[in-house]
Amino acid sequence: MLKDARKRNFSCLIVWRIDRLGRSVTHLLQVLETLRTLGIKFVSLSEAIDTTSAAGMMVFTVLAAVAALERQILVERVRMGLDNAKRRGVKLGRPAKKELSAEEIKKIRAARLKGSTLRALAKSNSASLWSIHQVCSGRKRRV
């Protein structure tokens, strides 16, 4: 978006909310300053702010700080939820296309050492490329 702004491909930037423009107060202020120096108007549809005035800039900065705080709280909650699920033994992510047996894992590793490609091994074992990668990198030790 900033590349297009520097090329003067638009004269006004419209966002739904300030937090959709950037993730930190510093970044939001830098973007707003860049737009101002390029003569590009900034409009947030949800917040009625005039960033050309001192009071408007203060409101913008406060709302940007609130948006950054909301984002940090959300990230913390997601991490806590994932950690809690892991502690309870919940298996996260997409289920494997195929559960590989210990014997299959040995054969796959041997074939890889002989030069077979991951893609060929995935196809011949009816497994996902990611599962084969996990097996060959040593991350998947048991079934």
Secondary structure, DSSP 8 states (H G I E B T S, - for coil): -HHHHHTT--SEEEESSGGGT-SSHHHHHHHHHHHHHTT-EEEESSS---TTSHHHHHHHHHHHHHHHHHHHHHHHHHHHHHHHHHHTT---SS--SS---HHHHHHHHHHHHTT--HHHHHHHTT--HHHHHHHHTT-----
